[in-house]
Amino acid sequence: MSAETTAPKKFTFGLLPQIVVAIVLGVLLGTVMPDWATRIFVTFNGLFGQFLGFAIPLIILGLIAPAIADLGRGAGKWLAITAGIAYLSTLVAGFMGYGASMLVLPRVLPADGAEALANPDDSLLKPFFELPIPPLFGVTTAVVLAFVVGIALTVIDGGGLLRGFRELRELVNWVISKIIIPLLPIYIFGIFLNMTQGGQVATVILTFLGVVVFVFILTWIMLVLQFAVAGAVSGKNPFKMLSTMLPAYATALGTSSSAATIPVTLRQAIKMGVSQPVAAFAIPLCATIHLAGSMIKITCFSIAVMMLSGAAIEPGLMVAFIFMLGIMMVAAPGVPGGAIMTAVGLLSSMLGFTEAQVGLMIATYIAIDSFGTATNVTGDGAIAAIIDKLVRSSKSTDELEEEAATKAEVEAADALA
């Protein structure tokens, strides 16, 4: 046996286990830890929260501007059509989550939940000191600036500027993956430690168990809807298509990564009948820009937090929030927790979330991150099937016959293998 096959696998303690441990330790130690020790972590959370507030506008600018520029300079109309369908799917997921939450969550959430969390800061310990770190510009300014720069880069010859924003994107991804994500477990620990001492954590945990089940059911409803549309467009059985994509769903449950699941998603999309060129184009692209499952989770959880805290849920504000969140999801980085970290700025600026509420959102989101990722990648197969049908409709008979012959050769080779 080769050294490669006998070498032991390197053990990695993933983000989800770290978050779970942080929550458990926060709940257990919160009942026995003295106030002065808790305030150490509360002080850290205050500093970390200030850093997040500083970094979020830069994250938005660094992700959205080059994403728009690359879209305009990319592969033409099929790139734009695929991105448009992915954004539409993400919006539908958000509005479905909003509508379902307004109907179901008032019956799921406990009647005293709003009273328990109406003024969370009143029962929480305060930090030893605070260090304000004002951002260079606000979240709204960052979004507008990102659109202006991104659109301008599609129409001008700004090679140097485009390279600069691509390097900013790499810097932003490094900050998220090397600074923010590694410190998240400590941040979550501090949040739950403080909430336990304030007597809120039991209500929060018991309440969000019901919300998690509700969101899980909603993601499957979204998948059925996506494949119903794909089946109607392609003329295939939507349930058979969905069952073909289940290996990708199962793989994403284990990896919590759309990018790591691409090989399986690609293979299953081709088995579903999507042509190899279209699958090779659509699946990697959608793995980056199609986050319907993440959209459902963030929308539903944010509404649950607002209901628990007694905040007013204004339809106009929620519609604007969903449209903006859809843009954030398209530009979100493909790192664990990247979607929720990209959405933090909107949660604070548009919905008025406090630091404790943002921490609760992050913890709950990451706790079922794999289910959202599985929904994202499985839905990628539905979008690929729609694009494949549109591409075939635009091709000549000779081109279709040549593709059919190539597919037959590939299937024969697979059968022999």
N, C-alpha and C positions, 0 to 999 in steps of 0.2 A: 504494500500500500504506500502511496506517496505521502510525503510530509504534509501536502495540502489537505489530504483527506483525513489525516490523523490529528492534525492540529486542533486543539480544543477551541470552541467558539468563545469569543470574548463576551463576558457577561456585561450587560448594560441595564441599568435601573432606569426605566423610561420615565417620561414626564408624568404620565397618568399615575403610576405607582407612587411617585414622589408627592403628587397632589393629594392622593388618598392618605398617605402617611401623615402629611402636613395637617389635613383636616382632623384625622383621628387624634394626633398628638395635641392639636389645638383644643379639641373638645375635652380630652382627658386632663391635660395640664391646666386648663382654664379654671378648673374647680379647686386646684390646690396651690397654684403659683401665686406668690405675693404680688401686690400691685406694682411695686417698684420694678420687679423683673418683667412683668407684662409691659410696662411702659417703655422698656428698652426696645421691644419689638414694635410697639406702637410708634416710637420715634423713627425706627427704620422704615416702617410703612409710610410715615409722613414724607421722609426724604425720597423714598422710591416713588411715591405718588407724584411728588414734584418733578422728578426726573421723567416720569411717564408723560406728564403734562407738557414738558419741554420737548420730548421726543416725538409725540404723536403728530403734530403738524409737519415735521420733517419726514416722518414715515409716510404720511399721505402724499406729500409732494414727491418724494423719492420713488414711490411705487406707481402712482397714477400717471404722472407726466411721461415717463419713458414707455409705459404700457400703451398710452394713446399714440405716441409717436411710432412705436413699432407696429401698431395695428394699421396705421395709415401707410406705412412704407412696406407693408408685408405682401402677402400673396394675392392681393386683389379682391375681387368680389366675393369669392368663397370664404375667405378669411373674415370679411365683414359680415357675411350672412351667418356664418357659424357663431361669431361673437354676438350678433344680434339675437339669435335664437337662444344662446346661453344666457344672455342678460334677461330676455323675456321670461325664460324658465325660472330664473332667480327671482324676478319680480313676482311671478305667479306664486312661487313658494312663500314669499314674504307676505303677500296679501292673503293667501290661504291661512298662514299662521296667524295673521292679525284677526281675520274673521272668526276662525275656529276658537282662538283664545278668548275673544269677547263673548262667545256663546258658551264655552265649556268651563273656562277657568273660574268664573264666579261660583260655579257649582262644585269645583274641585278644591278651591282654597278654603281654609277654615274661616269661619265668621269672625273670629277674634284675631286673625292674622294681621289685619290692617292696624288694629289697636296695638299689637305687640311691636310692630315695626314702624309705627307712624312717625316717631321721632327717635331714630336709632342713635343719634349722636348724644342724646341726653344721658344715656346710661353707659356710654363708652368712656374708657380712660383716655386722657390727653397725653400727647408726647412731652418729653422733657423740654424740647426746643423745636423750633421750626426754621427751615431754611428755604425761603421762597426762591424758585427757579423759574422766572417768567419765560414763556416761549417766545421765539422770535416773532411769531405771528399766530393768529387764531386759527381754529380748525376751518371755519368757513373761508377765510382768506387762503388757506392752504389748498382747499378744493378748487376755488376759482383760479388761483395761480397755476395749479397743476393742469387744469383744462386749457388755460390760455397758452401755456408753454407747450403742452402736448400737441394741441391743434396747430400751433405755429410751426412746430418742427416737422409737421407733415407737408407743409407747403413752402418752406424756405430751405435753403441749402445750409443747414446748421450742423454740419458734421461734428465740429468741435464741441458745440453745446450739447448735442445728442450724446456724444461719448461721455461728457461730464455728468449728464443725468443718469446714464447707465451705470457709471461708477458710483453715483449717489445711491442708486438702487442697491448695488452690491454692499455699500456701507450700511444702508438701512437694514438689509437682510442680516448682516453681521451683528449689528446692534441687537436685533430681535433674538437671533439664535445664540449669541454669546453672552449677552448681558441681561436682557429682559427675561427670556425664558428660563435660564438657570436660577434667577433670583425669585421667580414666581412662587415656588414652594414656600420660601421663607415669608413672602408677602401674604400668601394664603394662610399660613400658620398664624401669623400675627392677627389677621382678620378674625379667624375663628377663635383664637385665644381671647381676644378682646370681647367678641360677641358672647362667648361662654360666660365670662365674668359679668357681662351685662344682662345675662339671663335670657338671651334671644335665640341661642343656637338650636335648642330643641324644636322650637316652632319652625325655624327655617328648614332644618333637615327633614322633618316629617312632612312639611308642606311641599318641598321640592321633589320628594319621591313621587308624589302624584303627578307633578308637572312633567317629570322625566318620562313616566309611562305615557302620558298624553302626547308628548313630543315624538316618542318612538312610533306610536300609532300613526301620527300625522306624516312622518317621513315615508311610511309605507303607502299611505294614501297618495302622496305625491308621486311615488314611483309608479303606481298603477295608472295615475293620470298621464304621466310622461309617456309610458309605453302604449297607452290607449291612443294618444295622438300619433305616436310613431307608427303604430299598427295601422291606423286609418290612412296615414300618408303612404306607407310602403305596401299596403295591402296584405300584411302578414298577421298571424295570430299574436296579439300583444302579450298574452300570458306565456306563450311558448318563447317569445323573445325575452321576456323577463326571466324566465327560468334558465335560459341559456346564459344570462349575465350573472347568475347567482354566484359562480366561482369568484368573480371579481368582487362581489359584495363580501363574501367570506374572507377573501384575502385582505381587503381594506379593514375589516374588523380587527385583524391581527397586526397590520402595519400602521394603521391610523395615518397613512400617507397616500395621497392621490398619485404622487410621482412614483413611489415604490410599487404601486399597483398597476402602472401603465402596461407592462408586458402581459399581465393576465387580462386586463381590460381589452387590450388590443386583440389578443387571441380569441376571446369570447365574442367580440364584435364581428370578427371575420367569420366565426362559426355561425353567428346569427344571420349571415348573408350580406354583410357590408363588404364592399370591394376593398381589396388590400390598400390601394392608394388612398382612398377616402378615409379608411380606418387609421392609416399611418399618419394622416394629416389631422383628422378631427379629434382623435383620442388624446394625444399629447396636449393639443391646444385646450380642449375642454378640461383636462386635468388641472389646468392653471386658472381658467376663467369661469368655470361652471361650478358654483357652490350653493346649489339649491338646498341641500341638507343643512349646511351651515346657516343659511338665511332663515330657515324655519326655526332652528334652535335659538338664534339670537333674538329674533322677533318675539317668540313665545316667552322666553325667559325674561326679556325686558318688560313685557306686559305684566308677567307674574310679579316681578319686583315692584312695578308701579302700583299694582293692585294691593300688594301686601303693605306698602308704605302709605297708602291712601292718596297717592298722587292722581290728579285729574288726567284722564286719557282722552285727549282731543283728537278727533278724526283727522283734521287737517294737518296737525303736527305729525301724526303717525304715518300718513300718506307721504309727506315730505321725507320723513325718516326712512321709510322703506325704499324710496327712490334713491336716496343718498347711500343707504346701506348696500343696495344692489351694486352701485359703482364701487364701493369699498371691497365687496366680495370679489368682483372681477379682478381687482388689483391686488388682492391679498396674497402674501407670500406663501409658498408651499411648505412651511415649517410647522411643527406641532404648535397649536395655539395661535397661528398667524392670523386667522380670520377674526378671532375675538380681540386680539391686540390691535388689529387695524380698526375695529369698530369702537374701541374705547373712547376715542375722541368724540364720536357722535353721541355715545351714551351720556357723556358728561356735558357736552355743549348743547345738544338738542333736547335731551330728555331730563337733564339736570340731575344725573346720578351722583350720589356722594361717593367718597372713597370706599366705604364699606359696601355699598351696593355694587360698585364696579368689581370689587374683590369677589363678591358672591357670584356675580355673572361669570367671571373668569373661572372660578372653581367649578361651578355647575356645568359650564360649557365643556371644559376639559374632561370632566368626569365621564361624559358620554361622547367624547370627540370622535371615537371610532365609528359610531353609528351615523354621525353626520357625514364623515368621509366616505363610508360605504354607500350612503345615499347619493353623494356627489358622483362617485365613479360609476355606479350602476346607471344613473341617469345619463352619463356620457354616452353610453351605448345607444340610448334612444335618440339623442341628438345626432350621432353618427349615422344611424339608420335614416333619419330625415334628410340629412345632407346627401347621403348616398342616392336616395330616390331623386332628389332635385338635380344632382349631377347627371344621373342616368337619363333623366328627361331632357337634358340639354345636349346629349351626345347623339351622334349618328348611329345608324344600324351597324355599320362596319366596325366602329369602335366598340360597341357592345358585344359583338360576336368575338372580337379579338380578346376582350376581357374575359368572356365566358370560357374560351379555350385555355387561357392562362390559369384561370381558377381551377379548371378540371385537371390540369397538369399538377398544380399544387396539391389538390386533394388526393391525386393518385400517389404522389410522392409521400404525403403524410400517411396514407394507408400502408405503403410498403415499409415505412419507418416503424 
